[in-house]
Amino acid sequence: MKSGTLTVYAGPMMAGKTTSLIAELEMCLEDLRKALVVKPAIDNRYDAKDIVSHDGTSLRASTGQEVKLLSVDQTLEPDDLVGVELLLVDEAQFFVNLADEIEGYLALGIEVVAVGLDMDSEGRPFGCMPRLLAMANNVYKLTGICTVCGEESTRTFRKLSAPSEDQVLIGGAETYEPRCLEHWIQGQNEKIKFLS
């Protein structure tokens, strides 16, 4: 049996990661292959059975595919994977045991596409993403557009209006914005003054 491949799309918020996941699913369905899409149950920004990108693209509207919700420490059951040729994971950074699970799926010949934030809003490696990036056959580092200067964004900045000490704070454009390194550092310095 041929091993599966792992493709990872990583980058800051609003960089097109979810749009890339939806495009991967569309290609799979055009080839009449069976896919399973998974997202963490803690991501409650949209309809539970849908994945929506920041540009408004809806997975269900595009493909009709439903999404399986899992808690961050939950694993897929063997019955979930019967006949599955492509597993797509949205917001991969939140899943605790995902890297170990993916090794098993790849050994079964399942292709896996995982999308997620490679760094949190403090610039730290996020969850299982460093290991997924190391394991991946294909890595796509996506960038967005800095909301301050319009240059390429590589970081996610948590707005001053959404202070929290928690690494995980679910939110969209009301909570986070993509920034270039210069304006991310500027924002971090402003945050230090704001919280002092």
Phi and psi restraints in degrees (value plus and minus 20) as a CYANA .aco file:
   2 LYS   PHI     -97.8   -57.8
   2 LYS   PSI     118.1   158.1
   3 SER   PHI     -90.6   -50.6
   3 SER   PSI     132.9   172.9
   4 GLY   PHI     -98.8   -58.8
   4 GLY   PSI     151.8   191.8
   5 THR   PHI    -137.2   -97.2
   5 THR   PSI     131.6   171.6
   6 LEU   PHI    -132.3   -92.3
   6 LEU   PSI     104.3   144.3
   7 THR   PHI    -135.8   -95.8
   7 THR   PSI     110.8   150.8
   8 VAL   PHI    -142.3  -102.3
   8 VAL   PSI     109.0   149.0
   9 TYR   PHI    -126.8   -86.8
   9 TYR   PSI     100.9   140.9
  10 ALA   PHI    -152.3  -112.3
  10 ALA   PSI     138.7   178.7
  11 GLY   PHI     134.3   174.3
  11 GLY   PSI    -192.9  -152.9
  12 PRO   PHI     -96.9   -56.9
  12 PRO   PSI     155.1   195.1
  13 MET   PHI     -82.6   -42.6
  13 MET   PSI     129.4   169.4
  14 MET   PHI      43.2    83.2
  14 MET   PSI      16.9    56.9
  15 ALA   PHI    -128.5   -88.5
  15 ALA   PSI     -22.1    17.9
  16 GLY   PHI      77.8   117.8
  16 GLY   PSI      -3.6    36.4
  17 LYS   PHI     -84.9   -44.9
  17 LYS   PSI     -68.8   -28.8
  18 THR   PHI     -87.7   -47.7
  18 THR   PSI     -56.4   -16.4
  19 THR   PHI     -80.5   -40.5
  19 THR   PSI     -58.7   -18.7
  20 SER   PHI     -86.1   -46.1
  20 SER   PSI     -59.6   -19.6
  21 LEU   PHI     -82.4   -42.4
  21 LEU   PSI     -63.9   -23.9
  22 ILE   PHI     -83.6   -43.6
  22 ILE   PSI     -59.1   -19.1
  23 ALA   PHI     -84.5   -44.5
  23 ALA   PSI     -59.3   -19.3
  24 GLU   PHI     -82.7   -42.7
  24 GLU   PSI     -61.6   -21.6
  25 LEU   PHI     -84.8   -44.8
  25 LEU   PSI     -63.9   -23.9
  26 GLU   PHI     -78.3   -38.3
  26 GLU   PSI     -62.3   -22.3
  27 MET   PHI     -84.3   -44.3
  27 MET   PSI     -60.4   -20.4
  28 CYS   PHI     -82.3   -42.3
  28 CYS   PSI     -65.5   -25.5
  29 LEU   PHI     -89.0   -49.0
  29 LEU   PSI     -52.6   -12.6
  30 GLU   PHI     -82.3   -42.3
  30 GLU   PSI     -53.0   -13.0
  31 ASP   PHI    -104.7   -64.7
  31 ASP   PSI     -13.9    26.1
  32 LEU   PHI      39.0    79.0
  32 LEU   PSI      16.1    56.1
  33 ARG   PHI    -119.1   -79.1
  33 ARG   PSI     132.1   172.1
  34 LYS   PHI    -105.3   -65.3
  34 LYS   PSI     112.2   152.2
  35 ALA   PHI    -145.1  -105.1
  35 ALA   PSI     134.6   174.6
  36 LEU   PHI    -148.4  -108.4
  36 LEU   PSI     109.1   149.1
  37 VAL   PHI    -131.6   -91.6
  37 VAL   PSI     112.3   152.3
  38 VAL   PHI    -145.9  -105.9
  38 VAL   PSI     121.1   161.1
  39 LYS   PHI    -161.5  -121.5
  39 LYS   PSI     136.7   176.7
  40 PRO   PHI     -93.1   -53.1
  40 PRO   PSI     117.8   157.8
  41 ALA   PHI     -83.3   -43.3
  41 ALA   PSI     -43.2    -3.2
  42 ILE   PHI     -90.9   -50.9
  42 ILE   PSI     -36.6     3.4
  43 ASP   PHI    -102.5   -62.5
  43 ASP   PSI      70.6   110.6
  44 ASN   PHI    -124.4   -84.4
  44 ASN   PSI       4.5    44.5
  45 ARG   PHI     -92.3   -52.3
  45 ARG   PSI     -45.6    -5.6
  46 TYR   PHI    -153.5  -113.5
  46 TYR   PSI    -196.2  -156.2
  47 ASP   PHI     -70.4   -30.4
  47 ASP   PSI     114.4   154.4
  48 ALA   PHI     -77.4   -37.4
  48 ALA   PSI     -52.1   -12.1
  49 LYS   PHI    -116.5   -76.5
  49 LYS   PSI      -1.1    38.9
  50 ASP   PHI    -154.6  -114.6
  50 ASP   PSI     137.8   177.8
  51 ILE   PHI    -142.9  -102.9
  51 ILE   PSI     107.1   147.1
  52 VAL   PHI    -145.1  -105.1
  52 VAL   PSI     110.5   150.5
  53 SER   PHI    -101.7   -61.7
  53 SER   PSI     146.6   186.6
  54 HIS   PHI     -86.2   -46.2
  54 HIS   PSI     -40.1    -0.1
  55 ASP   PHI    -107.6   -67.6
  55 ASP   PSI     -15.2    24.8
  56 GLY   PHI      72.6   112.6
  56 GLY   PSI     -19.9    20.1
  57 THR   PHI     -89.2   -49.2
  57 THR   PSI     106.7   146.7
  58 SER   PHI    -125.9   -85.9
  58 SER   PSI     109.6   149.6
  59 LEU   PHI     -81.2   -41.2
  59 LEU   PSI     -64.2   -24.2
  60 ARG   PHI     -87.1   -47.1
  60 ARG   PSI     -58.5   -18.5
  61 ALA   PHI     -87.8   -47.8
  61 ALA   PSI     -56.3   -16.3
  62 SER   PHI     -96.0   -56.0
  62 SER   PSI     -59.7   -19.7
  63 THR   PHI    -145.2  -105.2
  63 THR   PSI     -38.1     1.9
  64 GLY   PHI      59.5    99.5
  64 GLY   PSI     -22.6    17.4
  65 GLN   PHI     -92.8   -52.8
  65 GLN   PSI     115.6   155.6
  66 GLU   PHI    -110.6   -70.6
  66 GLU   PSI     143.5   183.5
  67 VAL   PHI    -134.0   -94.0
  67 VAL   PSI     120.5   160.5
  68 LYS   PHI    -115.7   -75.7
  68 LYS   PSI     105.7   145.7
  69 LEU   PHI    -109.4   -69.4
  69 LEU   PSI     115.3   155.3
  70 LEU   PHI    -151.6  -111.6
  70 LEU   PSI     124.2   164.2
  71 SER   PHI     -89.2   -49.2
  71 SER   PSI     141.1   181.1
  72 VAL   PHI     -84.7   -44.7
  72 VAL   PSI     -39.3     0.7
  73 ASP   PHI    -130.5   -90.5
  73 ASP   PSI     -10.2    29.8
  74 GLN   PHI    -109.4   -69.4
  74 GLN   PSI     128.4   168.4
  75 THR   PHI    -134.6   -94.6
  75 THR   PSI     140.4   180.4
  76 LEU   PHI     -91.6   -51.6
  76 LEU   PSI     127.1   167.1
  77 GLU   PHI    -104.7   -64.7
  77 GLU   PSI     131.4   171.4
  78 PRO   PHI     -74.1   -34.1
  78 PRO   PSI     -55.6   -15.6
  79 ASP   PHI     -84.2   -44.2
  79 ASP   PSI     -48.4    -8.4
  80 ASP   PHI     -83.8   -43.8
  80 ASP   PSI     -46.5    -6.5
  81 LEU   PHI    -119.4   -79.4
  81 LEU   PSI     -19.0    21.0
  82 VAL   PHI     -80.3   -40.3
  82 VAL   PSI      99.1   139.1
  83 GLY   PHI      58.2    98.2
  83 GLY   PSI     -23.4    16.6
  84 VAL   PHI     -91.9   -51.9
  84 VAL   PSI     109.9   149.9
  85 GLU   PHI    -125.9   -85.9
  85 GLU   PSI     -43.7    -3.7
  86 LEU   PHI    -157.5  -117.5
  86 LEU   PSI     104.9   144.9
  87 LEU   PHI    -127.8   -87.8
  87 LEU   PSI     105.5   145.5
  88 LEU   PHI    -135.1   -95.1
  88 LEU   PSI     109.3   149.3
  89 VAL   PHI    -141.0  -101.0
  89 VAL   PSI      98.3   138.3
  90 ASP   PHI    -113.8   -73.8
  90 ASP   PSI     127.6   167.6
  91 GLU   PHI      33.4    73.4
  91 GLU   PSI      28.8    68.8
  92 ALA   PHI     -78.5   -38.5
  92 ALA   PSI     -48.7    -8.7
  93 GLN   PHI     -78.9   -38.9
  93 GLN   PSI     -42.3    -2.3
  94 PHE   PHI    -101.6   -61.6
  94 PHE   PSI     -41.0    -1.0
  95 PHE   PHI    -100.3   -60.3
  95 PHE   PSI     106.0   146.0
  96 VAL   PHI     -89.0   -49.0
  96 VAL   PSI     -69.2   -29.2
  97 ASN   PHI    -125.0   -85.0
  97 ASN   PSI      -1.1    38.9
  98 LEU   PHI     -80.4   -40.4
  98 LEU   PSI     -61.5   -21.5
  99 ALA   PHI     -81.1   -41.1
  99 ALA   PSI     -65.6   -25.6
 100 ASP   PHI     -82.6   -42.6
 100 ASP   PSI     -62.5   -22.5
 101 GLU   PHI     -82.9   -42.9
 101 GLU   PSI     -62.2   -22.2
 102 ILE   PHI     -82.7   -42.7
 102 ILE   PSI     -57.9   -17.9
 103 GLU   PHI     -76.3   -36.3
 103 GLU   PSI     -61.1   -21.1
 104 GLY   PHI     -86.4   -46.4
 104 GLY   PSI     -61.3   -21.3
 105 TYR   PHI     -84.7   -44.7
 105 TYR   PSI     -60.7   -20.7
 106 LEU   PHI     -83.3   -43.3
 106 LEU   PSI     -58.6   -18.6
 107 ALA   PHI     -83.7   -43.7
 107 ALA   PSI     -46.4    -6.4
 108 LEU   PHI    -102.9   -62.9
 108 LEU   PSI     -22.3    17.7
 109 GLY   PHI      68.4   108.4
 109 GLY   PSI      -9.3    30.7
 110 ILE   PHI    -105.0   -65.0
 110 ILE   PSI     112.6   152.6
 111 GLU   PHI     -98.2   -58.2
 111 GLU   PSI     122.7   162.7
 112 VAL   PHI    -148.7  -108.7
 112 VAL   PSI     113.7   153.7
 113 VAL   PHI    -140.5  -100.5
 113 VAL   PSI     101.8   141.8
 114 ALA   PHI    -140.9  -100.9
 114 ALA   PSI     115.4   155.4
 115 VAL   PHI    -143.6  -103.6
 115 VAL   PSI     121.7   161.7
 116 GLY   PHI    -197.9  -157.9
 116 GLY   PSI     151.3   191.3
 117 LEU   PHI     -95.5   -55.5
 117 LEU   PSI     105.7   145.7
 118 ASP   PHI     -99.9   -59.9
 118 ASP   PSI     -45.3    -5.3
 119 MET   PHI    -151.7  -111.7
 119 MET   PSI     129.0   169.0
 120 ASP   PHI    -102.0   -62.0
 120 ASP   PSI    -195.6  -155.6
 121 SER   PHI     -91.7   -51.7
 121 SER   PSI     -30.1     9.9
 122 GLU   PHI    -116.8   -76.8
 122 GLU   PSI     -17.3    22.7
 123 GLY   PHI      63.7   103.7
 123 GLY   PSI      -7.2    32.8
 124 ARG   PHI    -113.1   -73.1
 124 ARG   PSI     127.5   167.5
 125 PRO   PHI     -74.3   -34.3
 125 PRO   PSI     120.7   160.7
 126 PHE   PHI    -130.5   -90.5
 126 PHE   PSI      96.9   136.9
 127 GLY   PHI      33.5    73.5
 127 GLY   PSI    -153.3  -113.3
 128 CYS   PHI    -104.4   -64.4
 128 CYS   PSI     -20.3    19.7
 129 MET   PHI     -80.1   -40.1
 129 MET   PSI     -61.2   -21.2
 130 PRO   PHI     -78.0   -38.0
 130 PRO   PSI     -60.5   -20.5
 131 ARG   PHI     -89.6   -49.6
 131 ARG   PSI     -60.5   -20.5
 132 LEU   PHI     -82.0   -42.0
 132 LEU   PSI     -61.7   -21.7
 133 LEU   PHI     -82.3   -42.3
 133 LEU   PSI     -58.3   -18.3
 134 ALA   PHI     -89.5   -49.5
 134 ALA   PSI     -54.4   -14.4
 135 MET   PHI    -100.0   -60.0
 135 MET   PSI     -41.6    -1.6
 136 ALA   PHI     -85.2   -45.2
 136 ALA   PSI     123.9   163.9
 137 ASN   PHI     -97.5   -57.5
 137 ASN   PSI     -54.8   -14.8
 138 ASN   PHI    -154.7  -114.7
 138 ASN   PSI     110.9   150.9
 139 VAL   PHI    -145.7  -105.7
 139 VAL   PSI     110.5   150.5
 140 TYR   PHI    -140.7  -100.7
 140 TYR   PSI      89.6   129.6
 141 LYS   PHI    -110.9   -70.9
 141 LYS   PSI      90.7   130.7
 142 LEU   PHI    -116.3   -76.3
 142 LEU   PSI     133.7   173.7
 143 THR   PHI    -149.6  -109.6
 143 THR   PSI     139.4   179.4
 144 GLY   PHI    -133.9   -93.9
 144 GLY   PSI    -172.0  -132.0
 145 ILE   PHI    -141.1  -101.1
 145 ILE   PSI     103.9   143.9
 146 CYS   PHI     -79.9   -39.9
 146 CYS   PSI     108.7   148.7
 147 THR   PHI     -93.4   -53.4
 147 THR   PSI     -32.9     7.1
 148 VAL   PHI    -111.2   -71.2
 148 VAL   PSI     -67.5   -27.5
 149 CYS   PHI    -139.8   -99.8
 149 CYS   PSI     -30.2     9.8
 150 GLY   PHI      64.0   104.0
 150 GLY   PSI     -19.4    20.6
 151 GLU   PHI    -100.7   -60.7
 151 GLU   PSI     159.7   199.7
 152 GLU   PHI     -84.8   -44.8
 152 GLU   PSI     110.9   150.9
 153 SER   PHI    -120.4   -80.4
 153 SER   PSI     118.2   158.2
 154 THR   PHI    -144.3  -104.3
 154 THR   PSI     -23.0    17.0
 155 ARG   PHI    -149.0  -109.0
 155 ARG   PSI     139.0   179.0
 156 THR   PHI    -130.4   -90.4
 156 THR   PSI     106.7   146.7
 157 PHE   PHI    -128.8   -88.8
 157 PHE   PSI     108.1   148.1
 158 ARG   PHI    -104.8   -64.8
 158 ARG   PSI     102.7   142.7
 159 LYS   PHI     -81.9   -41.9
 159 LYS   PSI     131.8   171.8
 160 LEU   PHI     -82.2   -42.2
 160 LEU   PSI     -45.0    -5.0
 161 SER   PHI     -96.6   -56.6
 161 SER   PSI     -22.9    17.1
 162 ALA   PHI    -148.1  -108.1
 162 ALA   PSI      37.3    77.3
 163 PRO   PHI     -90.4   -50.4
 163 PRO   PSI     119.4   159.4
 164 SER   PHI    -185.5  -145.5
 164 SER   PSI     124.6   164.6
 165 GLU   PHI    -105.4   -65.4
 165 GLU   PSI     -33.0     7.0
 166 ASP   PHI     -94.1   -54.1
 166 ASP   PSI     120.2   160.2
 167 GLN   PHI     -86.2   -46.2
 167 GLN   PSI     -58.6   -18.6
 168 VAL   PHI    -120.2   -80.2
 168 VAL   PSI      98.2   138.2
 169 LEU   PHI    -160.2  -120.2
 169 LEU   PSI      82.4   122.4
 170 ILE   PHI     -86.9   -46.9
 170 ILE   PSI     111.8   151.8
 171 GLY   PHI    -198.0  -158.0
 171 GLY   PSI     152.5   192.5
 172 GLY   PHI    -141.1  -101.1
 172 GLY   PSI    -157.7  -117.7
 173 ALA   PHI     -84.7   -44.7
 173 ALA   PSI     -40.0     0.0
 174 GLU   PHI     -94.0   -54.0
 174 GLU   PSI     -38.4     1.6
 175 THR   PHI    -133.6   -93.6
 175 THR   PSI     -55.1   -15.1
 176 TYR   PHI    -148.7  -108.7
 176 TYR   PSI     138.5   178.5
 177 GLU   PHI    -166.2  -126.2
 177 GLU   PSI     127.9   167.9
 178 PRO   PHI     -97.6   -57.6
 178 PRO   PSI     121.1   161.1
 179 ARG   PHI    -162.1  -122.1
 179 ARG   PSI     133.0   173.0
 180 CYS   PHI     -92.8   -52.8
 180 CYS   PSI     147.8   187.8
 181 LEU   PHI     -78.6   -38.6
 181 LEU   PSI     -65.3   -25.3
 182 GLU   PHI     -77.2   -37.2
 182 GLU   PSI     -67.3   -27.3
 183 HIS   PHI    -101.2   -61.2
 183 HIS   PSI     -40.6    -0.6
 184 TRP   PHI     -87.9   -47.9
 184 TRP   PSI     -66.2   -26.2
 185 ILE   PHI     -81.4   -41.4
 185 ILE   PSI     -64.0   -24.0
 186 GLN   PHI     -77.1   -37.1
 186 GLN   PSI     -64.7   -24.7
 187 GLY   PHI     -84.5   -44.5
 187 GLY   PSI     -59.3   -19.3
 188 GLN   PHI     -83.3   -43.3
 188 GLN   PSI     -60.9   -20.9
 189 ASN   PHI     -84.8   -44.8
 189 ASN   PSI     -60.7   -20.7
 190 GLU   PHI     -83.4   -43.4
 190 GLU   PSI     -57.5   -17.5
 191 LYS   PHI     -84.1   -44.1
 191 LYS   PSI     -61.4   -21.4
 192 ILE   PHI     -80.5   -40.5
 192 ILE   PSI     -64.4   -24.4
 193 LYS   PHI     -85.8   -45.8
 193 LYS   PSI     -59.8   -19.8
 194 PHE   PHI     -84.0   -44.0
 194 PHE   PSI     -58.8   -18.8
 195 LEU   PHI    -106.4   -66.4
 195 LEU   PSI     -29.8    10.2
